Amino acid sequence: MPVMTGARAFLEMLRAEGVETIFGNPGTSESAIMALLPEYPDLRYLLATQEGVAMGMADGYAVSGRRPAVVNLHIETGLANGISLLHHAMDGGAPLVLTAGNKDIRKLAEGRSDLAEMVRQFTKWSVEVTHPEQVPGVMRRAFQEALNPPTGPVFVGFAANALDGEAEMTIASSMARVAAPTPDSGVVQEASAMLSRSTNPVMLVGDRLAQAQGMDAAVKVAERAGARVYATSIARANFPSGHGQFLGRINPTLPAGRRLLDDADVVLAVGASIFSGFFYVSGPSLNPRTKLIHLDSSLRDIGRVEPTDVALFGDPRAGLEMLDEALAGQMDSVSDARVAERRRAIREMKEQARAGWERNLRQSWDALPMTPERMMHEVGAALPSNAIVVDDSLSSKDALHGAIKFNELDSIYGERIGAIGWGMGAGLGVKLANPDRPVLAVTGDGSAMMTVQALWTAANYGIPTVYLVCNNRSYRILKLNMNVHQQEILGREVEDGFEGYVGMDFPLPLNIAGIAEAIGVYGRTISDPDDIGPEIGKALDSGKPAVLDVVIDGKT
């Protein structure tokens, strides 16, 4: 076995795992690694000038490229700056291997931070290497933990002595990915029987469905069962949004969401962390008469909050394919007729909602500042059919999804738990993973400002992501959530002139286009909606990064 330092073993393990890019912001604690990188030209180090940018880049790269991403931060100070987007990665199951150097293990009297403990609750596995010979084994397990379902981030810290010290090393890659188990066929039959007898089924879809590439299977089951379909998350294209049975997103924990599910006799949840969210509302989320079927590759999410009548642990796509086959064998002509009638009724509901959206768009067509709906209408008209949208639009999310239909599996990647600042870095990561497709990153002005340093990385490496900023001169998402708190939690009406929006406005507007120009990225402020389409076309055609800073109405 060859003898090498822990730092070299780390880089050799990255090479063995097929890693091509390291996203990072290094510090003195990574000196042993950085000094060796010139010897590894196949490992590209992409520098971010703020740790949140590195985390966002790695997240977008991993999720859209379906490959592991490696992030390099430094000791407790840099690691702390990345924690909010580490939380985001954990919530979305992004397969990241996050690393940071630490002081020598012998600096006990002086004191050293427990980096692994700092981030444990936001990772699948968190560990610190204290001896050089631990490096290969720990890195193999790190990649296995990150890549195998339910996927997610891991953290590996390195004591300085582990990087500088030498040992005999066995460099070998981790095992191949382990597929999620196939759900038990007997339990699938039980779920099928329940759905086949249902008079008003609802399907709730989440991001682990898209991760399993189960969209087509979900469509077949929804159509065969005649189910209304809602998304508990729209950070991925979990179900074709243009489909006649898809009725948008839902938060089943809030009273408004509960009302939408109140008449359901069976709820089928697939790949979804259902009944989670910030606000607490007492009582069960489902009507006691409603039966819950939960199919998921994440065992910890099945039955976590609400009693589950049928638990299907396994790969969402495989489970849906089995469920579709079972339903086909159990449905009869009476059931088929009942399903056809339900599907007609659901399509009518969708058409009515769509007509209302378009009516509101027409009524506000000439408003200035333009409404988010008018902005997104223009974006949808200009967007190439093969474009990928990185959605960090937050309070403009409903306008985005109202204007653009995301019917393809890899057409959209979005923020998840509201850790704002994700979209600037993620837009770069998605573009790096998909160099042959146009990438439009839609972000709010407040979110953009959190990680605006991403524009330096875009300029420095020539990454041609086009940013579309929804500049409403406020943290509008906080205002909307304040309204939810007042209305849904406290039961109060929010009157005109409500004075509770403290610290949520930008009296001095954030000039994101101006910041872009100062960094060397094309920036344009847009106030006329007719300019949006031509500017998007010009920016995408340029092959360079660009920022289109669109002034929109910030009223709640």
HUSULHU-V51646 format. One line per field, one symbol per residue. ss: DSSP state (2 for helix, 1 for strand, 0 for the rest). A space follows every 10 residues. Layout:
ss=???
This chain:
ss=0111122222 2222220000 1111000222 2222222220 0001111000 2222222222 2222200011 1111222222 2222222222 2200011111 1100000000 0000222222 2200111110 0222222222 2222222000 0001111112 2222011110 0000000000 0000222222 2222220000 1111102222 2000222222 2222200111 1000010000 0000011110 0000222222 2000011111 0000000000 0000000000 1111110022 2000000001 1110022222 2222222222 0022222222 2222222222 2222222222 2220000001 0222222222 2200000111 1102222222 2220000000 0111000000 0222222222 2220000011 1111222222 0002222222 2000011111 1001022222 2222222220 0000000000 0000100000 0222222220 0111110002 2222222222 2200011111 110000
